[in-house]
Amino acid sequence: MQKKGTLLLITLSIILLLSGCIDKTVENSGKLDEKKDSEKLIEDKEIQIRELEKKNEELQDTLSSIKTDLNYTKEEADYYKNLIDELISDYSEAQLEDLAKKLWDYELEVNGLAVPRNGIVELQENIIEISLIQSQPAYVVLPDDIFIQGKISGNYNEHLKFTSNPSETYSTDGTVVTGVHHKFVDVEKGTTISFSVTEELKKRLGLDTSEITIKMR
């Protein structure tokens, strides 16, 4: 009986000892995993930092290149401006005005197609859109007071005169290109829409007539 009790005590002691070892092993294993996770996280962050540093260097190089190009462009623009100022210094007022006019462009279109010189347009669509577009250069090389002389007198949209009211009129406005658009909808076959342009606009457009006729086939 005493032997059985001793054996039981020894068995319990072994079990407790093994349990302690297992718990310690599990604890050590958990700490090792945490350490590996931390090291992996640090490694990932270091990789990200190196990638960001590389991108930053590339952006700095790009910015430096852009600044160099911009400085060169400014120098080039100043050179040509001084050259133009020198070239036009002996121009008469009429010559300066003629030069300024060439910097302003006007287009008259019907459904996206330029109106022909004879002013006659034939269409099959039942929607008609008449567009007058004004364009100017992105960079002004003439002095402002001379450049503005090339623009058509008054508001360019006032150079169209309609005999019938459009269904809709709207404007488009860009940095160097603006336009006014007159739309007629549900136009029946056989209908004729006519309008006129001023003599000034006629000359700017290079038309042979100031009367524009749109015939629906």
PLY file of the C-alpha trace (Angstrom):
ply
format ascii 1.0
element vertex 217
property float x
property float y
property float z
element edge 216
property int vertex1
property int vertex2
end_header
0.00 0.00 0.00
2.83 2.33 0.85
4.50 1.46 -2.47
1.34 2.34 -4.34
1.18 5.72 -2.58
4.81 6.41 -3.39
4.29 5.45 -7.02
1.28 7.72 -7.22
3.26 10.65 -5.81
6.07 10.02 -8.29
3.59 9.85 -11.18
1.91 13.10 -10.12
5.31 14.78 -9.78
6.30 13.65 -13.27
2.98 14.89 -14.68
3.42 18.29 -12.99
6.99 18.51 -14.22
6.00 17.65 -17.77
3.11 20.13 -17.63
5.49 22.85 -16.55
7.88 22.00 -19.34
5.06 22.02 -21.89
3.76 25.39 -20.66
7.27 26.83 -20.78
7.82 25.44 -24.27
4.50 26.90 -25.44
5.36 30.23 -23.82
8.81 30.28 -25.43
7.30 29.31 -28.77
4.77 32.17 -28.50
7.53 34.65 -27.71
9.55 33.37 -30.65
6.58 33.83 -32.99
6.05 37.36 -31.70
9.72 38.12 -32.26
9.55 36.77 -35.82
6.39 38.81 -36.50
8.06 41.95 -35.17
11.17 41.34 -37.24
9.04 40.72 -40.34
7.09 43.94 -39.70
10.29 45.93 -39.29
11.71 44.40 -42.46
8.55 45.28 -44.42
8.65 48.85 -43.14
12.29 49.20 -44.08
11.50 47.97 -47.61
8.67 50.50 -47.88
10.95 53.30 -46.66
13.61 52.39 -49.23
10.98 52.35 -52.00
9.64 55.75 -50.91
13.16 57.17 -50.77
13.77 55.89 -54.31
10.52 57.42 -55.58
11.38 60.69 -53.86
14.75 60.76 -55.62
13.06 60.11 -58.96
10.55 62.91 -58.32
13.36 65.28 -57.36
15.17 64.44 -60.60
11.96 65.01 -62.60
11.31 68.32 -60.85
14.86 69.45 -61.54
14.46 68.55 -65.21
11.15 70.45 -65.43
12.71 73.53 -63.84
15.56 73.40 -66.34
13.11 73.09 -69.27
10.98 75.93 -67.88
13.97 78.24 -67.54
15.02 77.40 -71.09
11.47 78.04 -72.37
11.33 81.42 -70.61
14.67 82.41 -72.08
13.49 81.31 -75.54
10.21 83.22 -75.17
12.05 86.37 -74.07
14.40 86.04 -77.04
11.57 85.78 -79.58
9.58 88.55 -77.92
12.55 90.90 -78.14
13.09 89.81 -81.73
9.44 90.49 -82.64
9.50 93.87 -80.88
12.54 94.76 -82.97
10.97 93.51 -86.22
7.71 95.44 -85.79
9.31 98.63 -84.52
9.10 100.16 -88.02
5.62 98.82 -88.86
2.85 101.27 -89.66
-0.44 101.13 -87.72
-2.13 99.43 -90.67
0.58 96.78 -90.84
0.35 96.16 -87.09
-3.43 95.80 -87.28
-3.15 93.39 -90.20
-0.62 91.32 -88.28
-2.87 91.28 -85.20
-5.84 90.10 -87.27
-3.88 87.05 -88.37
-3.62 86.00 -84.72
-7.41 85.85 -84.30
-9.23 83.06 -86.12
-12.97 82.78 -86.79
-14.85 79.72 -88.02
-18.49 79.31 -89.00
-19.73 75.72 -88.93
-23.01 73.90 -89.48
-23.16 70.52 -87.74
-19.38 70.59 -87.41
-18.68 71.35 -91.10
-17.29 74.66 -92.34
-19.73 76.83 -94.29
-18.60 76.94 -97.96
-17.66 80.19 -99.64
-21.01 80.41 -101.46
-22.88 80.21 -98.15
-25.12 77.30 -99.20
-25.34 74.23 -96.96
-27.43 71.12 -97.65
-28.27 68.66 -94.85
-30.39 65.61 -94.18
-30.32 65.70 -90.36
-33.36 67.04 -88.51
-31.15 68.80 -85.95
-29.10 71.78 -87.08
-26.38 73.38 -84.97
-24.76 76.58 -86.19
-21.48 77.41 -84.46
-19.35 80.54 -84.57
-15.95 79.90 -83.03
-13.31 82.43 -82.03
-9.70 81.30 -81.47
-6.61 83.13 -80.32
-3.02 81.95 -79.80
-2.05 80.46 -76.46
0.89 82.84 -76.24
0.57 86.51 -77.14
3.71 87.74 -78.88
2.47 91.24 -79.68
1.97 94.06 -77.18
-1.53 93.86 -75.70
-2.70 97.14 -77.19
-1.74 95.93 -80.68
-2.94 92.36 -80.20
-6.46 93.40 -79.19
-6.83 95.34 -82.46
-6.92 92.03 -84.32
-10.15 90.97 -82.62
-13.44 91.43 -84.46
-15.35 94.50 -83.32
-17.73 94.23 -80.37
-18.86 90.77 -79.28
-18.20 88.20 -81.99
-21.52 86.45 -81.27
-23.38 89.60 -82.35
-22.13 89.19 -85.93
-24.84 86.59 -86.73
-28.38 87.71 -87.53
-31.17 85.09 -87.65
-34.54 85.41 -89.40
-36.03 82.76 -87.08
-35.34 82.05 -83.44
-33.19 78.99 -82.64
-34.58 76.32 -80.33
-31.53 76.70 -78.09
-28.48 78.95 -77.82
-25.46 78.24 -75.62
-21.81 79.19 -75.31
-18.60 77.26 -74.80
-15.67 78.99 -73.14
-12.08 77.79 -73.12
-8.72 79.39 -72.46
-8.04 80.29 -76.10
-11.14 79.01 -77.92
-14.68 80.23 -77.33
-17.86 79.58 -79.25
-21.53 80.43 -79.54
-23.89 77.71 -80.78
-27.45 78.02 -82.12
-29.45 74.82 -82.34
-32.61 74.09 -84.32
-34.38 70.81 -83.52
-37.06 68.76 -85.29
-36.44 70.52 -88.58
-38.68 69.08 -91.31
-37.48 68.05 -94.77
-37.78 70.80 -97.34
-37.28 73.49 -94.72
-34.83 76.31 -95.42
-33.09 78.13 -92.60
-31.29 81.33 -93.43
-29.24 83.84 -91.51
-26.73 86.56 -92.28
-23.28 87.55 -91.12
-21.94 91.07 -90.90
-19.69 92.38 -93.65
-16.80 92.36 -91.18
-17.29 88.71 -90.27
-17.79 87.82 -93.93
-14.31 89.14 -94.70
-12.77 87.35 -91.72
-14.38 84.07 -92.82
-13.38 84.49 -96.45
-16.96 84.10 -97.70
-18.30 85.37 -101.01
-21.66 86.24 -99.49
-23.06 87.46 -96.21
-26.28 85.42 -96.63
-26.11 81.82 -95.38
-28.74 79.31 -96.50
-29.29 75.85 -95.01
-31.50 73.55 -97.07
-33.03 70.39 -95.62
-33.18 67.60 -98.19
0 1
1 2
2 3
3 4
4 5
5 6
6 7
7 8
8 9
9 10
10 11
11 12
12 13
13 14
14 15
15 16
16 17
17 18
18 19
19 20
20 21
21 22
22 23
23 24
24 25
25 26
26 27
27 28
28 29
29 30
30 31
31 32
32 33
33 34
34 35
35 36
36 37
37 38
38 39
39 40
40 41
41 42
42 43
43 44
44 45
45 46
46 47
47 48
48 49
49 50
50 51
51 52
52 53
53 54
54 55
55 56
56 57
57 58
58 59
59 60
60 61
61 62
62 63
63 64
64 65
65 66
66 67
67 68
68 69
69 70
70 71
71 72
72 73
73 74
74 75
75 76
76 77
77 78
78 79
79 80
80 81
81 82
82 83
83 84
84 85
85 86
86 87
87 88
88 89
89 90
90 91
91 92
92 93
93 94
94 95
95 96
96 97
97 98
98 99
99 100
100 101
101 102
102 103
103 104
104 105
105 106
106 107
107 108
108 109
109 110
110 111
111 112
112 113
113 114
114 115
115 116
116 117
117 118
118 119
119 120
120 121
121 122
122 123
123 124
124 125
125 126
126 127
127 128
128 129
129 130
130 131
131 132
132 133
133 134
134 135
135 136
136 137
137 138
138 139
139 140
140 141
141 142
142 143
143 144
144 145
145 146
146 147
147 148
148 149
149 150
150 151
151 152
152 153
153 154
154 155
155 156
156 157
157 158
158 159
159 160
160 161
161 162
162 163
163 164
164 165
165 166
166 167
167 168
168 169
169 170
170 171
171 172
172 173
173 174
174 175
175 176
176 177
177 178
178 179
179 180
180 181
181 182
182 183
183 184
184 185
185 186
186 187
187 188
188 189
189 190
190 191
191 192
192 193
193 194
194 195
195 196
196 197
197 198
198 199
199 200
200 201
201 202
202 203
203 204
204 205
205 206
206 207
207 208
208 209
209 210
210 211
211 212
212 213
213 214
214 215
215 216
